[in-house]
Amino acid sequence: MKPREIVPGVHFVGVPDFDRRLFDALIPLPDGTSYNSYLVRGRDKTVLIDAVEPSKLDVLEEYLAGVPRIDYVVSNHTEQDHSGGIPWLLARYPDIGVLSSETAKPMLVEHLGLDPAKIRTVADGERLELGGKTLRFVYTPWVHWPETMSTYLEEDRILFSCDFFGSHIAQTELFVDGADCIMAEAKRYYAEIMMPFRKIIQKDLDKIKDLDIRIIAPSHGPLHRDPASIIGAYRDWTDDKPHNSVVIPWTTMHGSTGLMVDRLTAALVERGITVHPFNMGTADIGQLAMALVDAATIVVAAPTVHVGPHPVVFNAVVLANALRPKVRFASIIGSYGWAGRLVETVKAAMPNLKVELLAPVVAKGMPKPADLEALDGLAAAIAAKHKEAGIL
Ligand code: FEO
């Protein structure tokens, strides 16, 4: 591949990965992903922004075939899909220096075995003159590791944001112009890795708001030529106010919990509430995470297996607890054969969710009329809470 010009002196040297289907052995990648790097050439110095995933170094090598010297590689983020190529760069360009945030330096040493002497830390707001092009380093921590930063190219008004504003999608087009065609992928990415750090990301957004940005160039997915759209979406996703929606991770073994989910869903819809039920036997956990970005309420719906919640639903509880969505209300519904500790076990597994627990509904065997009426009552209680919260 040949470097592709974004603006004069700035080239895309990234690699789409159309075949990858899983990240971190956890996150589904239905659309693949990409590992974006950028070559910035000033009159005096040449800089590479981020490196690529080690498995794609052959492509980076091809890109850089005609580049005899690189002065610095900027490591915006230590995770290996962006920094894993740095050891190869150090071998290919023995004089190259690594620029990173202060927090990143020990992490680069720890994760990649880099020689600390090769790493120069840059302060928040520090500038680097390349000759007609000026890089400014902006600390944007916790998107999604503690050491993350963005790099702003002042003359061309490009923000190289690494994971921040990125999306897991492989495509050959460099840019996305409108919001809609990439927003689902970007939201999926935010949901899966950034949602736990929502409050800090609000501050990151405040921090970049005074930058005059023409292009956001992340290190996954296409570049944004309409920065306001993706920044606006991040404002909404990180905002404290949830939407009028309920997420129900569920499964059923003999139909009882399934009937309860159907009844509750219908009762919520009748009350004007959006419902996202996910049958965890087949659900894409990325879709579940996306629904949790906005939801005001989560209702865990599980049958009982060996006195505890069914494991596929319990996995969803563990995931939701880790993702720390902005949900305000929760409940637990489900069924059991002879005995169980469904409610206690689910409740204990979500300490990170700062929720008000609404009365659970648990049926012995098939739900009876009283159980179904209790589900209508739960729907009414959820609607009342959403009204109080000003979202219904
Ligand atoms: Fe794309 Fe956090 O690495």
Boltz pocket constraint, residues with backbone or C-beta under 6 A from the ligand:
constraints:
  - pocket:
      binder: B
      contacts: [[A, 77], [A, 79], [A, 80], [A, 81], [A, 82], [A, 143], [A, 144], [A, 163], [A, 219], [A, 220]]
      max_distance: 6.0
